[in-house]
C-alpha cells in the first residue's frame, strides 16, 4: 500500500521529468543544424579540419572540428541574423569559406593542398 505522500512525490517527479523533456525539446527546436563534409581536391575526407561560423559582424558564433571522415555538425541559435560565414581551415591546405543563411542545411567544402613556393630558399 502506498501512502498519499508517496503518491504525491511520484506525481511531482513525473511532472518534473516531463517539464525537463519539454524544455530540452524546445531548446533543440530553437536551433538550426549545419551539417557538412570537408574533402580534399581528390575527394578524400579531411578529418581534423577546423570549422568556424562567424556572424555578419565577424564575431565567432560557434566552432567545431571535423571527424576522421571529414564530417561535422554544428548548431546555431535561430535568433542570430544572417548572412553567416562558415570557414574551413586545415594545416597545409588552402583556407575555404562560404556565405550561408542561418537555416538548417548541408554544406560540402573542397579544399586544395597548399604548397609553399620554393623561391624563398
PLY file of the C-alpha trace (Angstrom):
ply
format ascii 1.0
element vertex 121
property float x
property float y
property float z
element edge 120
property int vertex1
property int vertex2
end_header
0.00 0.00 0.00
1.33 3.43 -0.92
0.66 6.47 1.19
-0.64 9.82 -0.07
2.82 11.31 0.47
4.44 8.68 -1.76
1.81 9.22 -4.46
2.32 12.97 -4.32
6.07 12.54 -4.53
5.77 10.23 -7.56
3.45 12.72 -9.27
5.93 15.54 -8.60
8.84 13.50 -10.03
6.85 12.61 -13.17
5.77 16.22 -13.67
9.37 17.42 -13.26
10.68 14.89 -15.78
8.02 15.83 -18.31
8.82 19.52 -17.85
12.55 18.89 -18.40
11.83 16.85 -21.52
9.66 19.65 -22.95
12.31 22.26 -22.12
15.08 20.33 -23.88
12.81 19.70 -26.87
12.09 23.42 -27.12
15.77 24.35 -26.85
16.81 21.95 -29.60
13.95 23.21 -31.80
15.24 26.80 -31.46
18.47 25.90 -33.24
19.47 25.31 -36.82
21.76 22.42 -37.70
24.55 22.94 -40.20
25.95 19.61 -41.36
28.74 19.16 -43.82
31.81 17.41 -45.05
35.30 18.65 -45.90
37.13 16.86 -48.68
40.43 17.37 -50.48
40.56 18.21 -54.19
40.90 14.47 -54.95
37.79 13.63 -52.88
39.49 12.25 -49.76
37.81 13.22 -46.44
39.78 15.69 -44.33
39.48 14.89 -40.64
40.76 17.39 -38.11
39.65 20.43 -40.11
38.64 23.47 -38.03
35.16 24.76 -38.83
34.16 28.23 -37.61
30.97 30.20 -38.10
31.13 33.98 -37.97
28.20 36.37 -37.70
27.62 39.26 -40.08
29.60 41.39 -37.58
32.54 38.90 -37.96
32.20 37.70 -34.34
32.60 33.98 -33.65
29.22 32.24 -33.34
30.30 28.60 -32.97
33.08 26.19 -33.95
33.85 22.51 -34.26
36.40 20.10 -35.73
35.61 17.50 -38.39
35.77 13.83 -37.51
38.05 11.34 -39.25
35.52 11.04 -42.07
35.64 14.83 -42.68
32.07 15.31 -41.44
30.84 17.93 -39.00
27.61 19.07 -37.38
27.19 22.41 -35.70
24.21 24.16 -34.09
23.34 27.83 -34.42
20.66 29.69 -32.50
17.84 30.68 -34.87
17.75 34.21 -33.46
21.19 35.08 -34.92
20.68 37.17 -38.07
22.31 36.12 -41.33
24.16 36.02 -43.53
26.82 33.99 -41.76
30.30 32.99 -42.89
31.42 29.39 -42.48
35.15 28.72 -42.73
37.20 25.55 -43.10
40.90 25.56 -42.13
43.39 22.73 -42.06
47.14 22.93 -41.87
48.82 22.61 -45.29
45.51 23.24 -47.07
44.12 26.44 -48.54
41.53 28.34 -46.49
37.95 27.83 -47.71
34.93 29.99 -46.91
31.23 30.14 -47.83
28.43 32.56 -47.05
25.29 30.91 -45.70
21.95 31.94 -44.26
21.07 30.88 -40.74
18.99 27.83 -41.63
19.42 24.09 -41.37
21.41 22.86 -44.36
24.15 20.59 -45.65
27.45 22.01 -46.90
30.43 20.48 -48.66
33.86 22.08 -48.73
36.54 21.09 -51.20
39.99 22.38 -50.28
43.26 22.26 -52.19
46.61 21.25 -50.80
48.75 24.34 -50.20
52.30 24.31 -51.49
54.73 26.98 -50.45
56.87 28.49 -53.15
60.46 27.30 -53.29
61.54 30.83 -54.23
62.05 31.71 -50.55
65.09 29.43 -50.13
0 1
1 2
2 3
3 4
4 5
5 6
6 7
7 8
8 9
9 10
10 11
11 12
12 13
13 14
14 15
15 16
16 17
17 18
18 19
19 20
20 21
21 22
22 23
23 24
24 25
25 26
26 27
27 28
28 29
29 30
30 31
31 32
32 33
33 34
34 35
35 36
36 37
37 38
38 39
39 40
40 41
41 42
42 43
43 44
44 45
45 46
46 47
47 48
48 49
49 50
50 51
51 52
52 53
53 54
54 55
55 56
56 57
57 58
58 59
59 60
60 61
61 62
62 63
63 64
64 65
65 66
66 67
67 68
68 69
69 70
70 71
71 72
72 73
73 74
74 75
75 76
76 77
77 78
78 79
79 80
80 81
81 82
82 83
83 84
84 85
85 86
86 87
87 88
88 89
89 90
90 91
91 92
92 93
93 94
94 95
95 96
96 97
97 98
98 99
99 100
100 101
101 102
102 103
103 104
104 105
105 106
106 107
107 108
108 109
109 110
110 111
111 112
112 113
113 114
114 115
115 116
116 117
117 118
118 119
119 120
